[in-house]
């Protein structure tokens, strides 16, 4: 009996000291929160009541927003412009805060938003929690066409948060689900991949515009040339080493070579857009790398997708020389 009491008291000490919980434990608590909360102060208070650690609070906010707010496909095609006049800088800041609050209230009331609604709501509530947070505007890669040419103007927004003196990346929009290209409908599918995602992975799909990141023209060109990385890639236990150019130019009968650092978890297969079936590809170990070869028979393949256990992880555009 004494031993049990000692263990319980030890667990209570850990909790009161604010040590981080397991993410799945945080999610299970948050998924019991009411969906109909419309006041940002109320959700902030609920999170502060249940979690004392900043990382847990951010996870709770990420989980709640991603599971509560759906992506608004119809509004993704519309541009919302806020116009206002001001005389002093103080008046300007006040009106910007009013616009921000209206945007957050609209998101929480409708439970629908595009990326700006997600990121601004996350930003606002994070500030209520006392956590340093910013909204980042930039480019994302979601289509094969983005390999050839990305939009002139930024097409996405996400957040960065400061934890233990370091800035970390968060994309609640992509954590909520994805847009099915065939049906053009939003598919609700919670994913924690984009919560505190490592920078080396995050920047394979995101490129910030903000000057504070010191993004050069060269960085933008490199980003544009990258292959298309699907979410499952980041859980594949591997890293693409070659090719890092998403547009592959081939001679007739030439072989496409893929080099990965670390062995992928499962079966890899490849499929061209002009073929009905995918084909399994076998890798050969060379030191710490695994090399896969894809043989071409001279057709105009157009698009090449790499699958892991039948799920897309990478895509390239293939052209004949």
Residue pairs with C-beta under 8 A, 6 or more apart in sequence:
15 52
16 52
18 52
18 53
19 53
20 53
20 55
20 56
21 51
21 53
21 56
23 59
23 192
23 195
26 51
26 56
26 59
26 60
26 63
27 59
27 63
27 192
29 50
29 60
30 47
30 59
30 60
30 63
30 64
30 67
31 63
31 67
33 43
33 46
33 64
35 68
35 111
37 43
37 46
37 108
38 105
38 108
38 109
39 108
40 104
40 105
40 108
40 121
40 124
40 125
40 128
41 128
43 61
43 64
43 108
43 125
44 125
44 128
44 129
47 57
47 60
47 61
47 64
47 125
47 129
48 57
48 129
50 60
51 57
51 60
54 129
54 131
54 163
55 163
55 196
57 129
57 131
58 126
58 129
58 131
58 161
58 163
58 170
58 195
58 196
59 195
61 122
61 125
61 126
61 129
62 122
62 170
62 172
62 175
62 192
62 195
63 190
63 192
65 118
65 121
65 122
65 172
65 175
65 176
66 172
66 175
66 176
66 190
66 191
67 176
67 190
68 111
69 107
69 108
69 111
69 112
69 113
69 117
69 118
69 121
69 176
70 111
70 112
70 113
70 176
70 177
70 186
70 188
71 112
71 113
71 114
71 173
71 176
71 177
71 179
71 186
72 110
72 112
72 113
72 114
72 117
72 186
73 179
73 184
73 185
73 186
75 112
75 113
75 114
76 114
80 116
82 99
84 95
84 99
86 92
86 95
100 120
100 124
101 124
103 116
103 117
103 120
103 121
104 120
104 121
104 124
104 125
106 113
106 117
107 113
107 117
107 118
107 120
107 121
108 121
113 121
114 173
115 156
115 157
115 158
115 173
116 135
116 157
118 157
118 172
118 173
118 176
119 135
119 136
119 157
119 158
119 159
119 172
119 173
120 135
120 157
122 133
122 159
122 170
122 172
123 133
123 134
123 135
123 159
126 132
126 133
126 159
126 161
127 133
131 161
131 162
132 161
132 162
133 159
133 160
133 161
133 162
134 159
134 160
134 161
135 157
135 158
135 159
136 157
136 158
136 159
136 160
136 208
136 210
136 213
137 154
137 156
137 157
137 208
137 209
137 210
138 154
138 156
138 157
138 158
138 206
138 207
138 208
138 209
138 210
139 150
139 151
139 154
139 155
139 156
139 206
139 207
139 209
139 220
139 223
140 146
140 155
140 156
140 205
140 206
140 207
141 147
141 150
141 204
141 205
141 223
141 226
141 228
141 229
142 179
142 205
142 228
143 181
143 228
144 228
144 246
144 303
144 315
144 317
146 224
146 228
147 224
147 225
147 226
147 227
147 228
147 246
147 247
147 316
147 317
148 247
148 317
149 224
150 207
150 220
150 223
150 224
154 209
156 173
156 206
157 173
158 169
158 170
158 171
158 172
158 173
158 194
158 206
159 169
159 170
159 171
159 172
160 167
160 168
160 169
160 170
161 167
161 168
161 170
161 196
162 168
163 196
168 196
168 197
169 194
169 196
169 197
169 199
169 202
169 206
170 194
170 195
170 196
170 197
171 194
171 197
171 202
171 206
172 194
174 191
174 193
174 194
174 231
175 190
175 191
175 192
175 193
175 194
175 195
176 188
176 189
176 190
177 186
177 187
177 188
177 189
177 190
177 191
178 186
178 187
178 189
178 231
179 185
179 186
179 187
180 186
180 187
191 231
193 231
193 234
193 235
194 202
197 234
201 234
203 223
204 226
204 229
205 229
207 215
207 219
207 220
207 223
208 215
209 215
225 244
225 245
225 246
225 247
226 244
226 245
226 246
227 240
227 243
227 244
227 245
227 246
227 314
227 315
227 316
228 246
228 314
228 315
228 316
229 313
229 314
230 311
230 312
230 313
230 314
230 315
232 308
232 311
232 312
232 313
233 240
233 308
233 313
233 314
235 265
236 264
236 265
236 266
236 308
236 313
237 262
237 263
237 264
237 265
238 260
238 261
238 262
238 263
238 264
238 265
238 290
239 260
239 261
239 262
240 258
240 259
240 260
240 314
241 259
241 260
241 261
241 289
242 257
242 258
242 259
243 257
243 258
243 316
246 315
246 316
246 317
247 316
247 317
247 319
248 256
248 304
248 316
248 317
248 318
248 319
249 319
249 320
249 321
250 256
250 296
250 318
250 319
250 320
250 321
251 320
251 321
252 298
252 320
253 296
253 297
253 298
254 296
255 293
255 294
255 295
255 296
256 293
256 294
256 296
256 304
256 318
257 291
257 292
257 293
257 294
258 281
258 291
258 292
258 293
258 294
258 306
259 289
259 290
259 291
259 292
260 283
260 289
260 290
260 291
260 292
261 288
261 289
261 290
262 288
262 290
263 283
263 285
263 290
264 283
264 290
264 308
264 313
265 308
265 309
266 308
266 309
267 280
267 308
267 309
268 280
268 281
268 283
268 292
268 306
268 307
268 308
269 278
269 279
269 280
269 281
269 306
269 307
269 310
270 278
270 279
270 281
270 294
270 304
270 305
270 306
270 307
271 277
271 278
271 279
271 304
271 305
271 307
272 299
272 301
272 302
272 303
272 304
272 318
273 301
273 302
273 303
273 304
273 305
274 299
274 300
274 301
274 302
275 301
278 305
278 307
281 292
281 293
281 294
282 292
283 290
283 291
283 292
284 290
284 291
284 292
285 291
294 304
296 318
300 319
300 320
301 318
302 317
302 318
303 315
303 316
303 317
303 318
304 315
304 316
304 317
304 318
305 312
305 314
305 315
306 312
306 313
306 314
306 315
307 313
